[in-house]
Amino acid sequence: SAELSDEQRKNYLLQPHAAQVISILRMLGMDEPATGAPEAEQKKVGKGVQFSNHLVEILTGEGKSVTLAVSAIMLALLGYDVDCACYSEYLSQRDRAAFAALFASFNVGGHIVYGTFNQLCEAMLNRRVDIRATVVSGLRKGEIPAVLASTVGIHARPR
């Protein structure tokens, strides 16, 4: 078999693995009828739709990275901001770089964030206030700042 040149490889269309297609459809709940709608009506997916929690298993070599990237693009096109979490910073950076051109071609790069679980959780916790700085400031003053209490739901116990 002849090797593909770099140009041919760039223009080569790969067929998705069956597990990738099924996983994406399952994660988006396409196997469930629309709630409260006649069965004949197609399920509508878009901003404001309540997704159910789904767990899918994609085995080694079946394309987890591609499945995640395609799912992220679909959700971003529907108006969602998407966080793609991984335990490994190396894998997160690798996948972000690998799909950057694809995200750009759909104009969704600004709505898809890759990072480790720790990075994404810290970013989520700090959206309203820098929790570390606020806690340090509060400890120095001997109090829990009201903004922190309201942000994370801290309430003083009666003494």
BALUM-233102 format. One record per residue (C-alpha): x, y, z; residue in one letter. Coordinates in nm, 2 decimals. Layout:
REM residues N
<rec><X>X</X><Y>Y</Y><Z>Z</Z><code>a</code></rec>
...
END
This chain:
REM residues 159
<rec><X>0.00</X><Y>0.00</Y><Z>0.00</Z><code>s</code></rec>
<rec><X>0.13</X><Y>0.34</Y><Z>-0.09</Z><code>a</code></rec>
<rec><X>0.19</X><Y>0.61</Y><Z>0.18</Z><code>e</code></rec>
<rec><X>-0.02</X><Y>0.93</Y><Z>0.16</Z><code>l</code></rec>
<rec><X>0.17</X><Y>1.25</Y><Z>0.10</Z><code>s</code></rec>
<rec><X>0.13</X><Y>1.53</Y><Z>0.36</Z><code>d</code></rec>
<rec><X>-0.11</X><Y>1.72</Y><Z>0.12</Z><code>e</code></rec>
<rec><X>-0.32</X><Y>1.40</Y><Z>0.06</Z><code>q</code></rec>
<rec><X>-0.33</X><Y>1.33</Y><Z>0.44</Z><code>r</code></rec>
<rec><X>-0.46</X><Y>1.69</Y><Z>0.50</Z><code>k</code></rec>
<rec><X>-0.74</X><Y>1.64</Y><Z>0.25</Z><code>n</code></rec>
<rec><X>-0.82</X><Y>1.28</Y><Z>0.34</Z><code>y</code></rec>
<rec><X>-1.17</X><Y>1.23</Y><Z>0.49</Z><code>l</code></rec>
<rec><X>-1.19</X><Y>0.98</Y><Z>0.76</Z><code>l</code></rec>
<rec><X>-1.50</X><Y>0.77</Y><Z>0.83</Z><code>q</code></rec>
<rec><X>-1.61</X><Y>0.79</Y><Z>1.20</Z><code>p</code></rec>
<rec><X>-1.60</X><Y>0.48</Y><Z>1.41</Z><code>h</code></rec>
<rec><X>-1.94</X><Y>0.35</Y><Z>1.49</Z><code>a</code></rec>
<rec><X>-1.87</X><Y>0.40</Y><Z>1.87</Z><code>a</code></rec>
<rec><X>-1.80</X><Y>0.77</Y><Z>1.80</Z><code>q</code></rec>
<rec><X>-2.14</X><Y>0.82</Y><Z>1.63</Z><code>v</code></rec>
<rec><X>-2.33</X><Y>0.62</Y><Z>1.89</Z><code>i</code></rec>
<rec><X>-2.15</X><Y>0.80</Y><Z>2.18</Z><code>s</code></rec>
<rec><X>-2.23</X><Y>1.15</Y><Z>2.05</Z><code>i</code></rec>
<rec><X>-2.60</X><Y>1.06</Y><Z>1.98</Z><code>l</code></rec>
<rec><X>-2.62</X><Y>0.90</Y><Z>2.33</Z><code>r</code></rec>
<rec><X>-2.46</X><Y>1.19</Y><Z>2.51</Z><code>m</code></rec>
<rec><X>-2.70</X><Y>1.43</Y><Z>2.34</Z><code>l</code></rec>
<rec><X>-3.00</X><Y>1.21</Y><Z>2.44</Z><code>g</code></rec>
<rec><X>-3.11</X><Y>1.14</Y><Z>2.08</Z><code>m</code></rec>
<rec><X>-3.23</X><Y>0.80</Y><Z>2.18</Z><code>d</code></rec>
<rec><X>-3.50</X><Y>0.95</Y><Z>2.41</Z><code>e</code></rec>
<rec><X>-3.83</X><Y>1.10</Y><Z>2.30</Z><code>p</code></rec>
<rec><X>-3.88</X><Y>1.47</Y><Z>2.35</Z><code>a</code></rec>
<rec><X>-4.05</X><Y>1.53</Y><Z>2.69</Z><code>t</code></rec>
<rec><X>-4.41</X><Y>1.64</Y><Z>2.67</Z><code>g</code></rec>
<rec><X>-4.41</X><Y>1.64</Y><Z>2.29</Z><code>a</code></rec>
<rec><X>-4.61</X><Y>1.41</Y><Z>2.06</Z><code>p</code></rec>
<rec><X>-4.40</X><Y>1.11</Y><Z>1.96</Z><code>e</code></rec>
<rec><X>-4.42</X><Y>1.21</Y><Z>1.60</Z><code>a</code></rec>
<rec><X>-4.24</X><Y>1.53</Y><Z>1.67</Z><code>e</code></rec>
<rec><X>-3.86</X><Y>1.52</Y><Z>1.64</Z><code>q</code></rec>
<rec><X>-3.66</X><Y>1.59</Y><Z>1.95</Z><code>k</code></rec>
<rec><X>-3.54</X><Y>1.95</Y><Z>1.93</Z><code>k</code></rec>
<rec><X>-3.19</X><Y>2.03</Y><Z>2.06</Z><code>v</code></rec>
<rec><X>-3.08</X><Y>2.38</Y><Z>2.14</Z><code>g</code></rec>
<rec><X>-3.00</X><Y>2.63</Y><Z>2.41</Z><code>k</code></rec>
<rec><X>-3.24</X><Y>2.59</Y><Z>2.70</Z><code>g</code></rec>
<rec><X>-3.29</X><Y>2.21</Y><Z>2.65</Z><code>v</code></rec>
<rec><X>-3.23</X><Y>2.02</Y><Z>2.97</Z><code>q</code></rec>
<rec><X>-2.98</X><Y>1.74</Y><Z>2.89</Z><code>f</code></rec>
<rec><X>-2.99</X><Y>1.42</Y><Z>3.09</Z><code>s</code></rec>
<rec><X>-2.67</X><Y>1.28</Y><Z>3.24</Z><code>n</code></rec>
<rec><X>-2.52</X><Y>1.01</Y><Z>3.03</Z><code>h</code></rec>
<rec><X>-2.21</X><Y>0.80</Y><Z>3.07</Z><code>l</code></rec>
<rec><X>-2.05</X><Y>0.65</Y><Z>2.76</Z><code>v</code></rec>
<rec><X>-1.75</X><Y>0.42</Y><Z>2.73</Z><code>e</code></rec>
<rec><X>-1.52</X><Y>0.45</Y><Z>2.43</Z><code>i</code></rec>
<rec><X>-1.24</X><Y>0.19</Y><Z>2.42</Z><code>l</code></rec>
<rec><X>-0.88</X><Y>0.25</Y><Z>2.33</Z><code>t</code></rec>
<rec><X>-0.84</X><Y>0.33</Y><Z>1.97</Z><code>g</code></rec>
<rec><X>-1.21</X><Y>0.42</Y><Z>1.91</Z><code>e</code></rec>
<rec><X>-1.15</X><Y>0.79</Y><Z>1.91</Z><code>g</code></rec>
<rec><X>-1.23</X><Y>0.96</Y><Z>2.25</Z><code>k</code></rec>
<rec><X>-1.05</X><Y>1.28</Y><Z>2.15</Z><code>s</code></rec>
<rec><X>-1.24</X><Y>1.31</Y><Z>1.82</Z><code>v</code></rec>
<rec><X>-1.57</X><Y>1.23</Y><Z>1.99</Z><code>t</code></rec>
<rec><X>-1.52</X><Y>1.49</Y><Z>2.25</Z><code>l</code></rec>
<rec><X>-1.41</X><Y>1.75</Y><Z>1.99</Z><code>a</code></rec>
<rec><X>-1.72</X><Y>1.69</Y><Z>1.77</Z><code>v</code></rec>
<rec><X>-1.95</X><Y>1.69</Y><Z>2.07</Z><code>s</code></rec>
<rec><X>-1.80</X><Y>2.02</Y><Z>2.18</Z><code>a</code></rec>
<rec><X>-1.84</X><Y>2.17</Y><Z>1.84</Z><code>i</code></rec>
<rec><X>-2.21</X><Y>2.07</Y><Z>1.83</Z><code>m</code></rec>
<rec><X>-2.28</X><Y>2.21</Y><Z>2.17</Z><code>l</code></rec>
<rec><X>-2.09</X><Y>2.53</Y><Z>2.10</Z><code>a</code></rec>
<rec><X>-2.29</X><Y>2.57</Y><Z>1.78</Z><code>l</code></rec>
<rec><X>-2.61</X><Y>2.53</Y><Z>1.98</Z><code>l</code></rec>
<rec><X>-2.50</X><Y>2.83</Y><Z>2.20</Z><code>g</code></rec>
<rec><X>-2.33</X><Y>2.65</Y><Z>2.49</Z><code>y</code></rec>
<rec><X>-1.98</X><Y>2.72</Y><Z>2.64</Z><code>d</code></rec>
<rec><X>-1.81</X><Y>2.39</Y><Z>2.67</Z><code>v</code></rec>
<rec><X>-1.54</X><Y>2.27</Y><Z>2.91</Z><code>d</code></rec>
<rec><X>-1.34</X><Y>1.96</Y><Z>2.81</Z><code>c</code></rec>
<rec><X>-1.18</X><Y>1.81</Y><Z>3.12</Z><code>a</code></rec>
<rec><X>-0.90</X><Y>1.56</Y><Z>3.14</Z><code>c</code></rec>
<rec><X>-0.67</X><Y>1.43</Y><Z>3.42</Z><code>y</code></rec>
<rec><X>-0.36</X><Y>1.51</Y><Z>3.21</Z><code>s</code></rec>
<rec><X>-0.24</X><Y>1.86</Y><Z>3.12</Z><code>e</code></rec>
<rec><X>-0.04</X><Y>1.71</Y><Z>2.83</Z><code>y</code></rec>
<rec><X>-0.35</X><Y>1.54</Y><Z>2.68</Z><code>l</code></rec>
<rec><X>-0.56</X><Y>1.85</Y><Z>2.72</Z><code>s</code></rec>
<rec><X>-0.30</X><Y>2.07</Y><Z>2.55</Z><code>q</code></rec>
<rec><X>-0.25</X><Y>1.81</Y><Z>2.27</Z><code>r</code></rec>
<rec><X>-0.62</X><Y>1.78</Y><Z>2.19</Z><code>d</code></rec>
<rec><X>-0.67</X><Y>2.16</Y><Z>2.21</Z><code>r</code></rec>
<rec><X>-0.39</X><Y>2.21</Y><Z>1.96</Z><code>a</code></rec>
<rec><X>-0.50</X><Y>1.91</Y><Z>1.74</Z><code>a</code></rec>
<rec><X>-0.85</X><Y>2.05</Y><Z>1.70</Z><code>f</code></rec>
<rec><X>-0.78</X><Y>2.43</Y><Z>1.70</Z><code>a</code></rec>
<rec><X>-0.81</X><Y>2.46</Y><Z>1.32</Z><code>a</code></rec>
<rec><X>-1.14</X><Y>2.27</Y><Z>1.33</Z><code>l</code></rec>
<rec><X>-1.28</X><Y>2.48</Y><Z>1.61</Z><code>f</code></rec>
<rec><X>-1.17</X><Y>2.79</Y><Z>1.41</Z><code>a</code></rec>
<rec><X>-1.34</X><Y>2.67</Y><Z>1.09</Z><code>s</code></rec>
<rec><X>-1.67</X><Y>2.65</Y><Z>1.28</Z><code>f</code></rec>
<rec><X>-1.60</X><Y>2.98</Y><Z>1.46</Z><code>n</code></rec>
<rec><X>-1.64</X><Y>2.82</Y><Z>1.80</Z><code>v</code></rec>
<rec><X>-1.29</X><Y>2.83</Y><Z>1.94</Z><code>g</code></rec>
<rec><X>-1.38</X><Y>3.10</Y><Z>2.20</Z><code>g</code></rec>
<rec><X>-1.66</X><Y>2.88</Y><Z>2.34</Z><code>h</code></rec>
<rec><X>-1.45</X><Y>2.56</Y><Z>2.39</Z><code>i</code></rec>
<rec><X>-1.20</X><Y>2.53</Y><Z>2.68</Z><code>v</code></rec>
<rec><X>-0.97</X><Y>2.24</Y><Z>2.74</Z><code>y</code></rec>
<rec><X>-0.80</X><Y>2.18</Y><Z>3.07</Z><code>g</code></rec>
<rec><X>-0.74</X><Y>1.95</Y><Z>3.36</Z><code>t</code></rec>
<rec><X>-1.01</X><Y>1.88</Y><Z>3.62</Z><code>f</code></rec>
<rec><X>-0.83</X><Y>2.11</Y><Z>3.86</Z><code>n</code></rec>
<rec><X>-0.78</X><Y>2.39</Y><Z>3.62</Z><code>q</code></rec>
<rec><X>-1.15</X><Y>2.39</Y><Z>3.51</Z><code>l</code></rec>
<rec><X>-1.28</X><Y>2.36</Y><Z>3.86</Z><code>c</code></rec>
<rec><X>-1.06</X><Y>2.65</Y><Z>3.98</Z><code>e</code></rec>
<rec><X>-1.18</X><Y>2.86</Y><Z>3.69</Z><code>a</code></rec>
<rec><X>-1.54</X><Y>2.78</Y><Z>3.77</Z><code>m</code></rec>
<rec><X>-1.50</X><Y>2.86</Y><Z>4.14</Z><code>l</code></rec>
<rec><X>-1.33</X><Y>3.19</Y><Z>4.06</Z><code>n</code></rec>
<rec><X>-1.58</X><Y>3.32</Y><Z>3.80</Z><code>r</code></rec>
<rec><X>-1.74</X><Y>3.56</Y><Z>4.05</Z><code>r</code></rec>
<rec><X>-1.45</X><Y>3.62</Y><Z>4.29</Z><code>v</code></rec>
<rec><X>-1.09</X><Y>3.51</Y><Z>4.34</Z><code>d</code></rec>
<rec><X>-1.16</X><Y>3.27</Y><Z>4.62</Z><code>i</code></rec>
<rec><X>-0.79</X><Y>3.23</Y><Z>4.74</Z><code>r</code></rec>
<rec><X>-0.74</X><Y>3.61</Y><Z>4.77</Z><code>a</code></rec>
<rec><X>-1.07</X><Y>3.66</Y><Z>4.93</Z><code>t</code></rec>
<rec><X>-1.01</X><Y>3.38</Y><Z>5.19</Z><code>v</code></rec>
<rec><X>-0.66</X><Y>3.51</Y><Z>5.27</Z><code>v</code></rec>
<rec><X>-0.80</X><Y>3.87</Y><Z>5.31</Z><code>s</code></rec>
<rec><X>-1.08</X><Y>3.74</Y><Z>5.53</Z><code>g</code></rec>
<rec><X>-0.84</X><Y>3.54</Y><Z>5.75</Z><code>l</code></rec>
<rec><X>-0.62</X><Y>3.84</Y><Z>5.80</Z><code>r</code></rec>
<rec><X>-0.92</X><Y>4.04</Y><Z>5.91</Z><code>k</code></rec>
<rec><X>-1.06</X><Y>3.76</Y><Z>6.11</Z><code>g</code></rec>
<rec><X>-1.38</X><Y>3.74</Y><Z>5.91</Z><code>e</code></rec>
<rec><X>-1.54</X><Y>3.56</Y><Z>5.62</Z><code>i</code></rec>
<rec><X>-1.62</X><Y>3.83</Y><Z>5.35</Z><code>p</code></rec>
<rec><X>-1.99</X><Y>3.84</Y><Z>5.26</Z><code>a</code></rec>
<rec><X>-1.91</X><Y>3.80</Y><Z>4.89</Z><code>v</code></rec>
<rec><X>-1.74</X><Y>3.47</Y><Z>4.96</Z><code>l</code></rec>
<rec><X>-2.02</X><Y>3.35</Y><Z>5.19</Z><code>a</code></rec>
<rec><X>-2.28</X><Y>3.42</Y><Z>4.92</Z><code>s</code></rec>
<rec><X>-2.06</X><Y>3.27</Y><Z>4.64</Z><code>t</code></rec>
<rec><X>-1.99</X><Y>2.93</Y><Z>4.80</Z><code>v</code></rec>
<rec><X>-2.28</X><Y>2.92</Y><Z>5.05</Z><code>g</code></rec>
<rec><X>-2.09</X><Y>2.96</Y><Z>5.38</Z><code>i</code></rec>
<rec><X>-2.31</X><Y>3.03</Y><Z>5.68</Z><code>h</code></rec>
<rec><X>-2.19</X><Y>3.10</Y><Z>6.04</Z><code>a</code></rec>
<rec><X>-2.30</X><Y>2.85</Y><Z>6.30</Z><code>r</code></rec>
<rec><X>-2.47</X><Y>3.00</Y><Z>6.61</Z><code>p</code></rec>
<rec><X>-2.24</X><Y>3.01</Y><Z>6.91</Z><code>r</code></rec>
END
